[in-house]
Amino acid sequence: MHALPEPLSQPDADLGRWRTWLAPLEIYVLALWVLLACVLFPTWIAGGADYRADIMRQIISPWVLPAMGLALALRQGRIDLSVWTVFTLSSVVSARLTQSGYQPLWVLAAAVGVGLSAGIIHAVAVAAVRIPSWVITPLTALAAMALAGWIAGGQVLVVDKAHLDRWLGADNELLITGSLIIATVILLMPLSMSRFVHNARRGRASSAAALIACAVLSAMGGLCWLLRDGRSPMPWHYFGDLRVPAAAVLAGAVVLSCPGRSALVAIMVPFAMAVVTAWRQLCWPTPTWRVDANLIALILLLLAAQWSFRYALHRPGWRVKVWPVLTGMGIVSIAVGGARSDGGHDVARAVLGAVLWTLGTGAVVIHWARARLKRERPRDPGSDGA
């Protein structure tokens, strides 16, 4: 008889777990982000000094905060469709209080209160009452939209610079928005480390915490918007900037669901925001449309690529693992076709990218469908013999 292998000692087991922290799926997500950045940024930077400065402005944009919050919710298998209206409501409340002469500390407390109120409603409804997040968050969004419209009187609120000067560093976006982004990452790092070490799985408590954090970060983003622009966003808008979900998806928030990845996703979100901003401006923009159709396309392209790779990882054989690579190459080719330095578009490369993406995604879908049909096919009663 063959001797059984000796079990790993505790240090060896821990070392093995640390080696799996940056797994193939994480590498795939990071590689896709890096390739898109390498394709889009040179053309974006070539646009002049304003575009070069815009890269840093997007990395520390107020919209990064709700994107980080949405990424935390998506990692728990939840979705918060109220990030835009909570963002607007917080900005409107902060603008009213600032106009009325309240001190910054009270304005900050009110903004946090807006986020906590929405987050607690979501947490109780999802974790305790078991209402799906895609049901409760749109209802909260409608209520927040109506409340913001009523407080603002249906118009954009403009705050005098004299009132904003009370805030320390109000004229320095990096000091306030950047500090909140960095503080969020710092808070997540020990939490992620602990969840990774203990292999903590999703649960009602983690879902509730993610939804509360998402709402609070969205509210902080609204306050930062007010301090940066001196005005509130336009109320009565249900959806806002689609870069928020696009950045969360590009950072891998949907597929990186293993324990201990929240800090990694949060670190990626600000840089993903810069990439999706470049995509929106360069890759077949639709400025006259009510929505950024190219961002919706990017979200669908990324979700298909990431899902395909995650599916292929758990299937035997090398052929099924080739198709997600083609899918990712297709997205990069589409970006190359849209990011020409002369401002035009390379239709041939874009078509090639669409073909590669369709081929790779379609092959994985066919593989998944065949495996599912084979698994659910009923057994022939006569196959066992008599």
C-alpha positions as CSV (number, residue, x, y, z in Angstrom):
1,M,0.0,0.0,0.0
2,H,1.1,3.5,-0.7
3,A,1.9,5.6,2.3
4,L,-0.4,8.5,2.8
5,P,1.2,12.0,2.4
6,E,1.9,13.7,5.7
7,P,-0.4,16.7,6.4
8,L,1.1,20.1,6.1
9,S,2.3,21.8,9.2
10,Q,0.6,25.0,10.3
11,P,3.3,27.3,8.9
12,D,3.3,25.5,5.6
13,A,-0.5,25.6,5.4
14,D,-0.4,29.3,6.1
15,L,2.3,29.9,3.5
16,G,0.1,28.0,1.0
17,R,-2.8,30.2,1.8
18,W,-0.7,33.4,1.3
19,R,0.5,32.1,-2.1
20,T,-3.1,31.9,-3.2
21,W,-3.9,35.5,-2.3
22,L,-3.0,36.7,-5.8
23,A,-4.8,33.9,-7.7
24,P,-5.2,33.6,-11.5
25,L,-8.6,35.4,-11.4
26,E,-7.0,38.4,-9.7
27,I,-4.2,38.4,-12.2
28,Y,-6.7,38.3,-15.1
29,V,-8.6,41.3,-13.7
30,L,-5.4,43.3,-13.1
31,A,-4.0,42.4,-16.5
32,L,-7.2,43.6,-18.3
33,W,-7.1,46.9,-16.4
34,V,-3.4,47.4,-17.1
35,L,-3.8,46.6,-20.8
36,L,-6.7,49.1,-21.1
37,A,-4.7,51.7,-19.3
38,C,-1.7,51.2,-21.6
39,V,-4.0,51.6,-24.7
40,L,-6.1,54.5,-23.5
41,F,-3.8,56.7,-21.4
42,P,-1.2,57.6,-24.1
43,T,-4.0,59.0,-26.4
44,W,-5.7,60.7,-23.5
45,I,-2.4,62.3,-22.3
46,A,-1.6,63.4,-25.8
47,G,-4.7,65.6,-25.7
48,G,-2.8,68.3,-23.8
49,A,-2.1,69.5,-20.3
50,D,-5.8,69.6,-19.3
51,Y,-6.1,65.9,-20.1
52,R,-2.9,65.0,-18.3
53,A,-4.2,66.8,-15.2
54,D,-7.6,65.2,-15.6
55,I,-6.1,61.7,-14.9
56,M,-5.3,62.8,-11.3
57,R,-8.7,64.5,-11.0
58,Q,-10.4,61.3,-11.9
59,I,-8.4,59.2,-9.5
60,I,-9.6,61.5,-6.7
61,S,-13.0,62.4,-8.1
62,P,-15.9,62.5,-5.7
63,W,-17.5,59.8,-7.8
64,V,-14.8,57.4,-6.6
65,L,-16.3,57.2,-3.2
66,P,-19.7,55.8,-4.3
67,A,-17.9,53.6,-6.7
68,M,-15.9,52.1,-3.8
69,G,-19.1,51.7,-1.8
70,L,-20.8,49.9,-4.7
71,A,-17.8,47.7,-5.1
72,L,-18.1,46.6,-1.5
73,A,-21.7,45.8,-1.9
74,L,-21.1,43.9,-5.1
75,R,-18.5,41.8,-3.4
76,Q,-21.1,40.6,-1.0
77,G,-23.5,39.6,-3.9
78,R,-25.6,42.8,-3.3
79,I,-26.3,45.8,-5.4
80,D,-27.1,49.4,-4.3
81,L,-29.1,51.3,-6.9
82,S,-29.4,54.3,-4.7
83,V,-25.8,55.5,-4.8
84,W,-26.6,58.4,-7.1
85,T,-29.6,59.7,-5.2
86,V,-27.9,59.3,-1.8
87,F,-25.0,61.2,-3.4
88,T,-27.4,64.0,-4.5
89,L,-29.4,64.1,-1.3
90,S,-26.2,64.5,0.8
91,S,-25.0,67.3,-1.4
92,V,-28.3,69.1,-1.3
93,V,-28.6,68.8,2.5
94,S,-25.0,70.0,2.9
95,A,-25.6,72.9,0.6
96,R,-28.7,74.0,2.5
97,L,-26.9,73.8,5.8
98,T,-23.9,75.6,4.5
99,Q,-26.0,78.4,3.0
100,S,-27.7,78.8,6.4
101,G,-24.4,79.4,8.1
102,Y,-23.9,76.1,9.9
103,Q,-20.3,75.2,10.9
104,P,-18.5,72.5,8.8
105,L,-18.7,69.9,11.7
106,W,-22.5,70.1,11.7
107,V,-22.6,69.8,7.9
108,L,-20.3,66.8,8.0
109,A,-22.5,65.2,10.7
110,A,-25.6,65.8,8.5
111,A,-24.0,64.2,5.5
112,V,-22.9,61.2,7.5
113,G,-26.4,61.0,8.9
114,V,-27.9,60.9,5.4
115,G,-25.6,58.0,4.5
116,L,-26.2,56.1,7.7
117,S,-30.0,56.4,7.4
118,A,-30.0,55.0,3.9
119,G,-27.5,52.3,4.9
120,I,-29.3,51.1,8.0
121,I,-32.6,50.9,6.0
122,H,-30.8,48.7,3.4
123,A,-29.0,46.6,6.0
124,V,-32.2,45.9,8.0
125,A,-34.3,45.1,4.9
126,V,-31.7,42.8,3.3
127,A,-30.0,41.2,6.3
128,A,-33.0,40.9,8.7
129,V,-36.2,41.0,6.6
130,R,-34.5,39.2,3.7
131,I,-35.7,41.7,1.0
132,P,-33.4,41.5,-2.1
133,S,-31.1,44.5,-2.4
134,W,-32.3,45.0,-6.0
135,V,-35.8,45.6,-4.6
136,I,-35.2,47.8,-1.5
137,T,-32.5,50.1,-2.9
138,P,-34.6,51.4,-5.9
139,L,-37.3,52.2,-3.4
140,T,-34.8,54.1,-1.2
141,A,-33.5,55.8,-4.3
142,L,-37.0,57.1,-5.2
143,A,-37.5,58.4,-1.7
144,A,-34.1,60.1,-1.7
145,M,-34.7,61.6,-5.1
146,A,-38.1,63.1,-4.0
147,L,-36.6,64.4,-0.7
148,A,-33.6,66.0,-2.5
149,G,-36.0,67.6,-5.1
150,W,-38.2,69.0,-2.3
151,I,-35.2,70.4,-0.3
152,A,-33.6,71.9,-3.3
153,G,-36.8,73.3,-4.7
154,G,-36.1,71.4,-8.0
155,Q,-33.0,73.4,-8.8
156,V,-29.3,73.3,-8.4
157,L,-28.1,74.9,-5.2
158,V,-25.1,77.2,-5.4
159,V,-23.1,78.0,-2.3
160,D,-21.0,81.2,-2.0
161,K,-17.3,80.7,-1.8
162,A,-17.2,82.6,1.5
163,H,-19.2,79.8,3.1
164,L,-17.0,77.1,1.6
165,D,-13.8,78.8,2.8
166,R,-14.7,77.7,6.3
167,W,-13.7,74.2,5.3
168,L,-10.0,73.4,5.8
169,G,-8.5,72.8,2.4
170,A,-11.8,73.3,0.5
171,D,-9.9,74.5,-2.5
172,N,-7.7,71.4,-2.5
173,E,-9.5,68.4,-3.8
174,L,-6.7,66.1,-2.9
175,L,-6.9,67.1,0.8
176,I,-10.5,66.2,1.3
177,T,-11.6,63.7,-1.3
178,G,-8.2,62.1,-1.5
179,S,-8.0,61.8,2.3
180,L,-11.4,60.0,2.4
181,I,-10.3,57.6,-0.3
182,I,-7.1,56.8,1.4
183,A,-8.8,56.5,4.8
184,T,-11.3,54.0,3.3
185,V,-8.5,51.9,2.0
186,I,-6.6,52.0,5.3
187,L,-9.7,50.9,7.2
188,L,-10.3,48.0,4.8
189,M,-6.8,46.7,4.8
190,P,-6.8,45.1,8.4
191,L,-10.4,44.0,7.9
192,S,-9.5,42.3,4.6
193,M,-6.4,40.7,6.2
194,S,-8.5,39.3,9.0
195,R,-11.1,37.9,6.8
196,F,-8.5,36.3,4.5
197,V,-6.6,34.7,7.5
198,H,-9.8,33.3,9.0
199,N,-11.3,32.4,5.6
200,A,-14.5,34.3,6.5
201,R,-17.4,33.8,4.1
202,R,-20.3,36.0,3.2
203,G,-23.0,36.4,5.7
204,R,-25.8,38.6,6.8
205,A,-23.5,40.7,9.0
206,S,-21.0,41.3,6.2
207,S,-23.8,42.2,3.7
208,A,-25.2,44.6,6.2
209,A,-21.8,46.2,6.8
210,A,-21.2,46.5,3.1
211,L,-24.5,48.2,2.4
212,I,-24.0,50.7,5.3
213,A,-20.5,51.5,4.0
214,C,-21.8,51.9,0.5
215,A,-24.4,54.5,1.6
216,V,-22.0,56.4,3.8
217,L,-19.4,56.6,1.1
218,S,-22.0,57.8,-1.4
219,A,-23.0,60.5,1.0
220,M,-19.4,61.6,1.5
221,G,-19.0,61.8,-2.2
222,G,-21.9,64.2,-2.4
223,L,-20.3,66.4,0.2
224,C,-17.0,66.4,-1.6
225,W,-18.8,67.3,-4.8
226,L,-20.3,70.3,-3.1
227,L,-16.9,71.4,-1.7
228,R,-15.2,71.0,-5.1
229,D,-17.8,72.6,-7.4
230,G,-19.6,74.9,-5.0
231,R,-23.0,73.6,-6.1
232,S,-25.2,70.5,-5.7
233,P,-26.0,68.0,-8.5
234,M,-29.3,68.4,-10.3
235,P,-32.1,66.8,-8.3
236,W,-34.8,64.6,-9.7
237,H,-32.3,62.4,-11.5
238,Y,-32.6,58.7,-10.6
239,F,-29.4,57.6,-12.4
240,G,-26.2,59.5,-12.4
241,D,-22.7,58.9,-13.6
242,L,-22.4,55.4,-15.1
243,R,-18.6,55.5,-14.4
244,V,-19.6,54.4,-10.9
245,P,-20.7,50.9,-11.8
246,A,-18.2,50.7,-14.6
247,A,-15.2,51.4,-12.3
248,A,-16.5,48.9,-9.7
249,V,-16.9,46.2,-12.4
250,L,-13.4,46.9,-13.9
251,A,-11.9,46.6,-10.4
252,G,-13.3,43.1,-10.2
253,A,-16.0,43.7,-7.6
254,V,-18.4,41.2,-9.1
255,V,-16.0,38.2,-9.6
256,L,-13.5,38.7,-6.8
257,S,-15.7,37.3,-4.1
258,C,-13.2,35.3,-2.2
259,P,-12.4,36.4,1.4
260,G,-9.9,39.2,1.9
261,R,-10.2,40.9,-1.5
262,S,-12.1,44.1,-0.4
263,A,-8.9,46.2,0.1
264,L,-7.5,45.1,-3.3
265,V,-10.7,46.1,-5.0
266,A,-10.9,49.4,-3.2
267,I,-7.3,50.2,-4.2
268,M,-8.1,49.4,-7.8
269,V,-11.3,51.5,-8.0
270,P,-9.7,55.0,-8.2
271,F,-7.4,53.9,-11.0
272,A,-10.3,52.1,-12.7
273,M,-12.2,55.4,-12.6
274,A,-9.5,57.0,-14.7
275,V,-9.6,54.2,-17.2
276,V,-13.4,54.2,-17.7
277,T,-13.2,58.0,-18.0
278,A,-10.7,57.7,-20.8
279,W,-13.0,55.0,-22.4
280,R,-16.0,57.3,-22.1
281,Q,-14.2,60.2,-23.8
282,L,-12.3,58.2,-26.5
283,C,-14.2,55.0,-27.4
284,W,-17.2,56.0,-29.5
285,P,-18.6,58.6,-27.1
286,T,-22.3,59.5,-27.2
287,P,-22.4,63.1,-25.9
288,T,-25.9,63.8,-27.4
289,W,-27.5,60.8,-25.8
290,R,-29.2,60.8,-22.4
291,V,-26.9,57.9,-21.3
292,D,-23.3,56.9,-22.0
293,A,-24.0,53.9,-24.2
294,N,-20.3,53.2,-24.5
295,L,-20.0,52.8,-20.7
296,I,-23.0,50.4,-20.7
297,A,-21.2,48.4,-23.4
298,L,-18.0,48.4,-21.4
299,I,-19.8,47.0,-18.3
300,L,-21.3,44.2,-20.4
301,L,-18.0,43.4,-22.1
302,L,-16.1,43.3,-18.8
303,L,-18.7,41.1,-17.0
304,A,-18.7,38.6,-19.8
305,A,-14.9,38.4,-19.8
306,Q,-14.5,38.1,-16.1
307,W,-17.3,35.5,-15.8
308,S,-15.8,33.5,-18.6
309,F,-12.4,33.4,-17.0
310,R,-13.9,32.4,-13.6
311,Y,-15.9,29.7,-15.2
312,A,-12.9,28.3,-17.1
313,L,-10.7,28.2,-14.0
314,H,-12.8,25.4,-12.5
315,R,-13.0,23.3,-15.7
316,P,-10.5,20.6,-16.7
317,G,-8.6,21.0,-19.9
318,W,-6.7,23.9,-21.5
319,R,-9.0,24.6,-24.4
320,V,-11.8,26.1,-22.3
321,K,-9.2,28.4,-20.7
322,V,-8.2,29.8,-24.1
323,W,-11.6,31.4,-24.8
324,P,-11.6,33.9,-21.9
325,V,-8.2,35.1,-23.2
326,L,-9.7,35.8,-26.6
327,T,-12.6,37.6,-24.8
328,G,-10.1,39.9,-23.0
329,M,-8.1,40.4,-26.2
330,G,-11.4,41.5,-27.9
331,I,-12.0,44.2,-25.3
332,V,-8.5,45.5,-25.7
333,S,-8.8,45.5,-29.5
334,I,-12.0,47.5,-29.3
335,A,-10.2,50.0,-27.1
336,V,-7.4,50.2,-29.6
337,G,-9.9,50.9,-32.4
338,G,-11.4,53.7,-30.5
339,A,-8.3,55.4,-29.0
340,R,-6.5,56.7,-32.1
341,S,-4.3,59.7,-31.5
342,D,-5.8,61.6,-34.4
343,G,-9.2,61.6,-32.8
344,G,-10.7,59.1,-35.4
345,H,-11.6,55.4,-35.0
346,D,-10.1,52.3,-36.4
347,V,-13.2,50.4,-37.4
348,A,-11.4,47.3,-38.6
349,R,-9.7,46.8,-35.2
350,A,-12.9,47.4,-33.4
351,V,-14.7,44.9,-35.6
352,L,-11.9,42.4,-35.0
353,G,-12.3,43.0,-31.2
354,A,-16.0,42.4,-31.4
355,V,-15.4,39.2,-33.3
356,L,-12.8,38.0,-30.7
357,W,-15.1,38.9,-27.8
358,T,-18.1,37.2,-29.4
359,L,-16.1,34.1,-30.2
360,G,-14.6,33.7,-26.7
361,T,-17.7,34.5,-24.8
362,G,-19.9,32.3,-27.1
363,A,-17.6,29.3,-26.8
364,V,-17.7,29.5,-23.0
365,V,-21.4,29.9,-23.0
366,I,-21.8,26.9,-25.2
367,H,-19.5,24.9,-23.0
368,W,-21.5,25.9,-19.9
369,A,-24.8,25.1,-21.6
370,R,-23.6,21.6,-22.7
371,A,-22.2,20.9,-19.2
372,R,-25.5,21.9,-17.7
373,L,-27.6,19.9,-20.1
374,K,-25.4,16.9,-19.5
375,R,-25.7,17.2,-15.7
376,E,-29.5,17.6,-15.9
377,R,-30.2,14.9,-18.5
378,P,-32.2,12.1,-16.8
379,R,-30.7,8.7,-16.6
380,D,-32.0,5.8,-18.8
381,P,-33.7,3.4,-16.4
382,G,-32.6,0.5,-18.5
383,S,-28.9,1.5,-18.5
384,D,-28.3,-0.4,-15.2
385,G,-29.3,-3.7,-16.7
386,A,-31.3,-6.4,-15.0
